[in-house]
């Protein structure tokens, strides 16, 4: 799995002029899944994301996690994170998981956060989406497992 994590002041996903998900304070997660991923990677990354100390404390130091701050998650599936541009001019997506496998793991990923009491908003798997966010910091990290 490959995740682009962005700390956000607010974010939303729109599909065909309909806002389908939005959060205020929290994290935007762009989620890519490869054919080798399983629930093991899902569990590892959910735990990592929930406990990453990337929110500022009273002294301005990154000492608080999403759980500490009560933030929400906007999760967006993004197979293009596994685009390979090393050859030619068109990306190859052979490393991205097939849609049926990726969809199941993506849904499990989001459910794990909900099980921990975190508000999770999503786009729609496989849809053309417009994602808007105000990146807080900006703080952007790449997570892989």
Secondary structure, 3 states (H helix, E strand, C coil): CEEEEEEEEEEEEEECCEEEEEECCEEEEEEECECCCCHHHHHHHHHHHHHCCCEECCCCCEEECHHHHCCEEEEEECHHHHCECCCCCCCECCCECCHHHHHHHHHHHHHHHHHCCCCEEECCCCCCCEEEEEEEEEEEEEEEC
